[in-house]
Amino acid sequence: MTDKPTRRDLMRPLHLLGLAFLTAAFAGIVTMVTMGFFQDGPAGQAQRALVFGAIAAGIAFIAVLVIVALLLLAVDPAQVAKPVDRPVLLPGEDAASDDPEGRDGRTPPAT
């Protein structure tokens, strides 16, 4: 077998569905609370809040599934296992060897 993690190891389908479900539940509850589901009001207010909460939960569920799945496609599993022992915001080793003075291609400030 290989030592490289697979996409399934990076994010198992159950984890993906769980994350989407929790986000959908949060969006649905927030929508129902803001529409006054838990308050005494007119006759149709609670039913309307419930419908809008379900719609918001469904949209959030589908959006999180699609967004996380697309983000997982951008991850190279080989890059996840590779250790990084240098600062990630500094230029790479290739750029450092090209510029021995460390100016990374910028012109010096005018004096």
Sequence and secondary structure as in RCSB ss.txt:
>XXXX:A:sequence
MTDKPTRRDLMRPLHLLGLAFLTAAFAGIVTMVTMGFFQDGPAGQAQRALVFGAIAAGIAFIAVLVIVALLLLAV
DPAQVAKPVDRPVLLPGEDAASDDPEGRDGRTPPAT
>XXXX:A:secstr
  SS  HHHHS HHHHHHHHHHHHHHHHHHHHHHTTTTS   TTHHHHHHHHHHHHHHHHHHHHHHHHHHHHHT 
 HHHHHS   S SSS  HHHHHH TTS TT      
